[in-house]
Amino acid sequence: MARRLRIQFPGAIYHVINRGNYRRDVFETAGAAKAFEATLDEACQGFRWRLHGYVIMRNHFHLALETIEPNLVEGMHWLQSTFATRFNRLRSERGHLFQGRYQSLLVENASALAKLVNYIHLNPVRAHIVPAAQVAMFRWSSLARFLKRDRSPCLVAAEWLGSLGWDDSASGWASYVADLIELAGEPERQQEEGWSEMSRGWAIGTNGWRKVIAKEHVQVEINRGFDAAEIGELKTARWERVLDATLLGLGKSITDAANDGKCIEWKLAAAAVLRREARVPHVWIAQKLNMGSPHSLRSYLSRRTSRINQQTSA
């Protein structure tokens, strides 16, 4: 299978995740966590990354980072291989340290980034390592460094912190931590912030933004080995974009689709466009446009094609 081509462009923001090989506790000692933190700082400086947040757990890490240049692949290769070499040398070990390829989800903007950073900072609380009230005490997290002003020039917070309504000051951070502690005990708010999607799929953001990214990258990415779930998300985003454009051209909406008849002409016209321009599956069209079963939709479209052909030849 072809190796996946990462979506890269200047200014891209990512949620990057990887685990120890066989879920090994790579960072079980303070020395290992500190060494990874130092290597991460080196990577950020060397590749001009802006690091918005991170957490280092016993067997995995989360990064929220922004690439000024399209160099995520190059930088992550350096980060992981350099740390693995140092780790193995100190322990006289050999072999892969991390579990396969890292996962990288694109992040839309500062608002989505703020929710992601919340999710990352509360990772030790979700893992029951520290109680919510002591989240700021977890040592291997960007939150601890933000509060201690122990930062490399690459560790930044102004944009995402500002989107939450606070500035990068002592009072701003106090407000942020208080809000983070509250968030830890509010499952409904966590759901609203999209926590269930933070480590799944290929992107974190609105549907409209996903459609734009899918339009620009879907064919390249599918041809270079995205896994089945991510291919499905990219394809669906593209289908949604084509559907939106088709409905707009017909002067219709999804509400019209829910209320109008199953085989009304405008729906048949829309379905024909979706099949012709994007090869959208009958099952997806039937569900979106409320046109009954996929079998019924095929019959509707076949009869419509026959009718048009007869009218054309008459």
Salt bridges, closest charged atoms under 4 A:
ASP25 OD2 - ARG58 NH2 3.21
GLU28 OE1 - ARG58 NH2 3.85
ASP41 OD2 - ARG145 NH2 3.09
GLU42 OE2 - ARG86 NH1 3.02
GLU66 OE1 - ARG50 NH1 2.91
GLU66 OE1 - HIS52 NE2 2.87
GLU69 OE2 - ARG48 NH1 2.65
GLU93 OE1 - ARG24 NH2 2.67
GLU159 OE2 - ARG50 NH1 2.88
ASP168 OD1 - ARG149 NH1 3.28
ASP168 OD1 - ARG151 NH2 2.80
ASP179 OD2 - ARG189 NH2 2.57
GLU186 OE1 - ARG189 NH1 3.41
GLU193 OE2 - ARG189 NE 3.77
GLU197 OE2 - ARG200 NH1 3.57
GLU216 OE1 - HIS217 NE2 3.85
ASP227 OD2 - ARG4 NH2 3.81
GLU230 OE1 - ARG4 NH2 2.85
GLU233 OE1 - ARG210 NH1 3.27
GLU240 OE2 - LYS288 NZ 2.80
ASP244 OD2 - LYS211 NZ 2.26
GLU265 OE2 - ARG304 NE 3.02
GLU265 OE1 - ARG307 NH2 3.33
